């Protein structure tokens, strides 16, 4: 039996990695980098964070780890959604322009660079002309 098989057997039933774990590891790496230039207490904090992350990753109490991750995702949603909006702006946002229907307020996405076009709302069927 190879190393990979033994590792898979060991990890069976354990929680593994999640978004909170990834954040903790990245935060520990930032603390390690900061500890190069500052006091050694930052280094100790980074080691403690990594120990906690390995405890979470190897834990068999999946329900508790799931709750911790759900709490983390709930309280960091505004940051993650902000990055998603920025990513959308730089990818799809340049291809389309968004207008609001004057009657119902529905957001409508139309391709950019088509000049003056007639837009029809899919919700209330109002027609209006705008420059894309």
Rosetta constraint file for C-alpha pairs under 8 A:
AtomPair CA 1 CA 5 HARMONIC 6.24 0.50
AtomPair CA 1 CA 6 HARMONIC 6.96 0.50
AtomPair CA 2 CA 6 HARMONIC 6.40 0.50
AtomPair CA 3 CA 7 HARMONIC 6.10 0.50
AtomPair CA 4 CA 8 HARMONIC 6.16 0.50
AtomPair CA 5 CA 9 HARMONIC 6.15 0.50
AtomPair CA 6 CA 10 HARMONIC 6.10 0.50
AtomPair CA 7 CA 11 HARMONIC 6.15 0.50
AtomPair CA 8 CA 12 HARMONIC 6.16 0.50
AtomPair CA 11 CA 16 HARMONIC 7.61 0.50
AtomPair CA 11 CA 58 HARMONIC 7.26 0.50
AtomPair CA 13 CA 60 HARMONIC 6.00 0.50
AtomPair CA 14 CA 57 HARMONIC 7.04 0.50
AtomPair CA 14 CA 58 HARMONIC 5.46 0.50
AtomPair CA 14 CA 59 HARMONIC 5.42 0.50
AtomPair CA 14 CA 60 HARMONIC 4.49 0.50
AtomPair CA 14 CA 61 HARMONIC 7.55 0.50
AtomPair CA 14 CA 62 HARMONIC 7.06 0.50
AtomPair CA 15 CA 56 HARMONIC 7.06 0.50
AtomPair CA 15 CA 57 HARMONIC 5.44 0.50
AtomPair CA 15 CA 58 HARMONIC 6.11 0.50
AtomPair CA 15 CA 59 HARMONIC 5.67 0.50
AtomPair CA 15 CA 60 HARMONIC 5.97 0.50
AtomPair CA 15 CA 61 HARMONIC 7.25 0.50
AtomPair CA 15 CA 62 HARMONIC 5.41 0.50
AtomPair CA 15 CA 65 HARMONIC 7.13 0.50
AtomPair CA 16 CA 56 HARMONIC 7.46 0.50
AtomPair CA 16 CA 57 HARMONIC 4.30 0.50
AtomPair CA 16 CA 58 HARMONIC 6.26 0.50
AtomPair CA 16 CA 59 HARMONIC 7.81 0.50
AtomPair CA 17 CA 21 HARMONIC 5.69 0.50
AtomPair CA 17 CA 22 HARMONIC 7.06 0.50
AtomPair CA 17 CA 57 HARMONIC 5.63 0.50
AtomPair CA 18 CA 22 HARMONIC 6.31 0.50
AtomPair CA 18 CA 69 HARMONIC 7.17 0.50
AtomPair CA 19 CA 23 HARMONIC 6.23 0.50
AtomPair CA 19 CA 69 HARMONIC 6.84 0.50
AtomPair CA 19 CA 73 HARMONIC 7.79 0.50
AtomPair CA 20 CA 24 HARMONIC 6.12 0.50
AtomPair CA 20 CA 68 HARMONIC 7.88 0.50
AtomPair CA 20 CA 69 HARMONIC 5.56 0.50
AtomPair CA 20 CA 72 HARMONIC 6.40 0.50
AtomPair CA 20 CA 73 HARMONIC 7.79 0.50
AtomPair CA 21 CA 25 HARMONIC 6.19 0.50
AtomPair CA 21 CA 53 HARMONIC 5.88 0.50
AtomPair CA 21 CA 56 HARMONIC 7.66 0.50
AtomPair CA 21 CA 57 HARMONIC 7.49 0.50
AtomPair CA 22 CA 26 HARMONIC 6.22 0.50
AtomPair CA 23 CA 27 HARMONIC 5.99 0.50
AtomPair CA 24 CA 28 HARMONIC 6.07 0.50
AtomPair CA 24 CA 49 HARMONIC 6.65 0.50
AtomPair CA 24 CA 50 HARMONIC 7.25 0.50
AtomPair CA 24 CA 53 HARMONIC 6.60 0.50
AtomPair CA 25 CA 29 HARMONIC 6.28 0.50
AtomPair CA 25 CA 49 HARMONIC 7.64 0.50
AtomPair CA 25 CA 50 HARMONIC 6.46 0.50
AtomPair CA 25 CA 53 HARMONIC 7.19 0.50
AtomPair CA 26 CA 30 HARMONIC 6.33 0.50
AtomPair CA 27 CA 31 HARMONIC 6.25 0.50
AtomPair CA 27 CA 46 HARMONIC 7.83 0.50
AtomPair CA 28 CA 32 HARMONIC 6.13 0.50
AtomPair CA 28 CA 45 HARMONIC 7.95 0.50
AtomPair CA 28 CA 46 HARMONIC 4.63 0.50
AtomPair CA 28 CA 47 HARMONIC 7.28 0.50
AtomPair CA 28 CA 49 HARMONIC 6.23 0.50
AtomPair CA 28 CA 50 HARMONIC 6.55 0.50
AtomPair CA 29 CA 33 HARMONIC 6.26 0.50
AtomPair CA 29 CA 46 HARMONIC 7.34 0.50
AtomPair CA 30 CA 34 HARMONIC 6.22 0.50
AtomPair CA 31 CA 35 HARMONIC 5.97 0.50
AtomPair CA 31 CA 42 HARMONIC 6.16 0.50
AtomPair CA 31 CA 43 HARMONIC 6.59 0.50
AtomPair CA 31 CA 45 HARMONIC 7.62 0.50
AtomPair CA 31 CA 46 HARMONIC 5.59 0.50
AtomPair CA 32 CA 36 HARMONIC 6.72 0.50
AtomPair CA 32 CA 42 HARMONIC 7.27 0.50
AtomPair CA 32 CA 43 HARMONIC 5.69 0.50
AtomPair CA 32 CA 46 HARMONIC 6.17 0.50
AtomPair CA 33 CA 37 HARMONIC 7.60 0.50
AtomPair CA 34 CA 38 HARMONIC 6.33 0.50
AtomPair CA 34 CA 42 HARMONIC 7.30 0.50
AtomPair CA 35 CA 39 HARMONIC 6.22 0.50
AtomPair CA 35 CA 40 HARMONIC 6.04 0.50
AtomPair CA 35 CA 41 HARMONIC 7.72 0.50
AtomPair CA 35 CA 42 HARMONIC 5.34 0.50
AtomPair CA 35 CA 43 HARMONIC 5.27 0.50
AtomPair CA 38 CA 42 HARMONIC 7.51 0.50
AtomPair CA 39 CA 43 HARMONIC 7.84 0.50
AtomPair CA 40 CA 44 HARMONIC 6.65 0.50
AtomPair CA 41 CA 45 HARMONIC 6.34 0.50
AtomPair CA 42 CA 46 HARMONIC 6.31 0.50
AtomPair CA 43 CA 47 HARMONIC 6.36 0.50
AtomPair CA 44 CA 48 HARMONIC 6.25 0.50
AtomPair CA 45 CA 49 HARMONIC 6.24 0.50
AtomPair CA 46 CA 50 HARMONIC 6.33 0.50
AtomPair CA 47 CA 51 HARMONIC 6.22 0.50
AtomPair CA 48 CA 52 HARMONIC 6.21 0.50
AtomPair CA 49 CA 53 HARMONIC 6.17 0.50
AtomPair CA 50 CA 54 HARMONIC 6.21 0.50
AtomPair CA 51 CA 55 HARMONIC 6.20 0.50
AtomPair CA 52 CA 56 HARMONIC 6.25 0.50
AtomPair CA 53 CA 57 HARMONIC 6.09 0.50
AtomPair CA 54 CA 58 HARMONIC 6.00 0.50
AtomPair CA 55 CA 59 HARMONIC 5.88 0.50
AtomPair CA 56 CA 65 HARMONIC 6.61 0.50
AtomPair CA 59 CA 65 HARMONIC 7.85 0.50
AtomPair CA 61 CA 65 HARMONIC 6.59 0.50
AtomPair CA 62 CA 66 HARMONIC 5.98 0.50
AtomPair CA 63 CA 67 HARMONIC 6.26 0.50
AtomPair CA 64 CA 68 HARMONIC 6.32 0.50
AtomPair CA 65 CA 69 HARMONIC 6.23 0.50
AtomPair CA 66 CA 70 HARMONIC 6.09 0.50
AtomPair CA 67 CA 71 HARMONIC 6.11 0.50
AtomPair CA 68 CA 72 HARMONIC 6.25 0.50
AtomPair CA 69 CA 73 HARMONIC 6.13 0.50
AtomPair CA 70 CA 74 HARMONIC 6.05 0.50
AtomPair CA 71 CA 75 HARMONIC 6.23 0.50
AtomPair CA 72 CA 76 HARMONIC 6.12 0.50
AtomPair CA 73 CA 77 HARMONIC 5.79 0.50
AtomPair CA 76 CA 80 HARMONIC 6.43 0.50
AtomPair CA 77 CA 81 HARMONIC 5.87 0.50
AtomPair CA 78 CA 82 HARMONIC 6.06 0.50
AtomPair CA 79 CA 83 HARMONIC 6.44 0.50
AtomPair CA 80 CA 84 HARMONIC 6.28 0.50
AtomPair CA 81 CA 85 HARMONIC 6.22 0.50
AtomPair CA 82 CA 86 HARMONIC 6.34 0.50
AtomPair CA 83 CA 87 HARMONIC 6.10 0.50
AtomPair CA 84 CA 88 HARMONIC 6.09 0.50
AtomPair CA 85 CA 89 HARMONIC 6.16 0.50
AtomPair CA 86 CA 90 HARMONIC 6.46 0.50
AtomPair CA 87 CA 91 HARMONIC 6.27 0.50
AtomPair CA 88 CA 92 HARMONIC 5.42 0.50
AtomPair CA 88 CA 93 HARMONIC 5.86 0.50
AtomPair CA 89 CA 93 HARMONIC 4.10 0.50
AtomPair CA 89 CA 94 HARMONIC 6.59 0.50
AtomPair CA 90 CA 94 HARMONIC 6.49 0.50
AtomPair CA 91 CA 95 HARMONIC 7.74 0.50
AtomPair CA 92 CA 96 HARMONIC 6.61 0.50
AtomPair CA 93 CA 97 HARMONIC 7.05 0.50
AtomPair CA 94 CA 112 HARMONIC 7.66 0.50
AtomPair CA 95 CA 111 HARMONIC 5.99 0.50
AtomPair CA 95 CA 112 HARMONIC 5.74 0.50
AtomPair CA 96 CA 109 HARMONIC 6.14 0.50
AtomPair CA 96 CA 110 HARMONIC 5.41 0.50
AtomPair CA 96 CA 111 HARMONIC 4.33 0.50
AtomPair CA 96 CA 112 HARMONIC 5.01 0.50
AtomPair CA 97 CA 109 HARMONIC 5.65 0.50
AtomPair CA 97 CA 110 HARMONIC 5.40 0.50
AtomPair CA 97 CA 111 HARMONIC 6.11 0.50
AtomPair CA 97 CA 112 HARMONIC 5.76 0.50
AtomPair CA 97 CA 132 HARMONIC 6.55 0.50
AtomPair CA 98 CA 107 HARMONIC 6.46 0.50
AtomPair CA 98 CA 108 HARMONIC 5.47 0.50
AtomPair CA 98 CA 109 HARMONIC 4.46 0.50
AtomPair CA 98 CA 110 HARMONIC 6.34 0.50
AtomPair CA 99 CA 107 HARMONIC 5.68 0.50
AtomPair CA 99 CA 108 HARMONIC 5.19 0.50
AtomPair CA 99 CA 109 HARMONIC 6.47 0.50
AtomPair CA 99 CA 110 HARMONIC 7.85 0.50
AtomPair CA 100 CA 105 HARMONIC 5.14 0.50
AtomPair CA 100 CA 106 HARMONIC 5.46 0.50
AtomPair CA 100 CA 107 HARMONIC 4.56 0.50
AtomPair CA 100 CA 108 HARMONIC 6.03 0.50
AtomPair CA 101 CA 105 HARMONIC 4.62 0.50
AtomPair CA 101 CA 106 HARMONIC 5.22 0.50
AtomPair CA 101 CA 107 HARMONIC 6.44 0.50
AtomPair CA 101 CA 108 HARMONIC 7.14 0.50
AtomPair CA 101 CA 121 HARMONIC 6.36 0.50
AtomPair CA 101 CA 126 HARMONIC 7.38 0.50
AtomPair CA 103 CA 124 HARMONIC 7.66 0.50
AtomPair CA 103 CA 126 HARMONIC 6.91 0.50
AtomPair CA 104 CA 123 HARMONIC 7.80 0.50
AtomPair CA 104 CA 124 HARMONIC 6.84 0.50
AtomPair CA 106 CA 121 HARMONIC 7.35 0.50
AtomPair CA 106 CA 123 HARMONIC 7.09 0.50
AtomPair CA 108 CA 121 HARMONIC 7.04 0.50
AtomPair CA 110 CA 132 HARMONIC 7.14 0.50
AtomPair CA 111 CA 132 HARMONIC 6.85 0.50
AtomPair CA 112 CA 132 HARMONIC 4.99 0.50
AtomPair CA 113 CA 132 HARMONIC 5.57 0.50
AtomPair CA 114 CA 131 HARMONIC 7.61 0.50
AtomPair CA 114 CA 132 HARMONIC 5.64 0.50
AtomPair CA 115 CA 131 HARMONIC 5.29 0.50
AtomPair CA 115 CA 132 HARMONIC 5.38 0.50
AtomPair CA 116 CA 129 HARMONIC 6.60 0.50
AtomPair CA 116 CA 130 HARMONIC 5.49 0.50
AtomPair CA 116 CA 131 HARMONIC 4.12 0.50
AtomPair CA 116 CA 132 HARMONIC 6.17 0.50
AtomPair CA 117 CA 129 HARMONIC 5.57 0.50
AtomPair CA 117 CA 130 HARMONIC 5.78 0.50
AtomPair CA 117 CA 131 HARMONIC 6.20 0.50
AtomPair CA 117 CA 132 HARMONIC 6.96 0.50
AtomPair CA 118 CA 127 HARMONIC 6.64 0.50
AtomPair CA 118 CA 128 HARMONIC 5.65 0.50
AtomPair CA 118 CA 129 HARMONIC 4.38 0.50
AtomPair CA 118 CA 130 HARMONIC 6.61 0.50
AtomPair CA 119 CA 127 HARMONIC 5.60 0.50
AtomPair CA 119 CA 128 HARMONIC 5.42 0.50
AtomPair CA 119 CA 129 HARMONIC 5.93 0.50
AtomPair CA 119 CA 130 HARMONIC 7.26 0.50
AtomPair CA 120 CA 125 HARMONIC 5.64 0.50
AtomPair CA 120 CA 126 HARMONIC 5.62 0.50
AtomPair CA 120 CA 127 HARMONIC 4.45 0.50
AtomPair CA 120 CA 128 HARMONIC 6.64 0.50
AtomPair CA 121 CA 125 HARMONIC 4.66 0.50
AtomPair CA 121 CA 126 HARMONIC 5.27 0.50
AtomPair CA 121 CA 127 HARMONIC 6.48 0.50
